[in-house]
Amino acid sequence: MCLFTASLNLLAQTDKEKVWELIVQLDKAIVSKDSNKMKQILTNGFIGVIPTGEVFTKNNYISHHTKPFIGLTALTGQDITTAAIRVSPTIAIVNRRVHAKLKTPEGSENEFDVQRIEVCIKENDRWFIASGQGTRVNPEVLPKVPAQ
């Protein structure tokens, strides 16, 4: 009975929810350095851009994010209610903000916010990530907006 209920829940999942689940899977795969999961959810033609502006193909993006002892150690703050998710029958665009913790080769850990955008495509009724880009947010340089 539980398997049947779980199957119904999966079928009832909207494309928006499926896309969001995919995005969260990518965050988890990056933090856990799970190259197999990334290979499964990124398209073969995937292009990724990290906050430094470096551009990576799928294999290079995976290699970059799976280096031992350095890189992203946490991505938090994922919230479907604050993300902007636009879905068409075969394309979805997700804009969102996450909080990142990054361990440097020197061993220090930096924390910062990243504004992310991912482009997802649907093939054979399954969603994949075709592109992703992160921009580091520096609130110190943003102009102060007076309260109204």
Order of alpha helices (4+ residues) and beta strands (2+ residues): alpha-alpha-alpha-beta-beta-alpha-beta-beta-beta-beta-beta
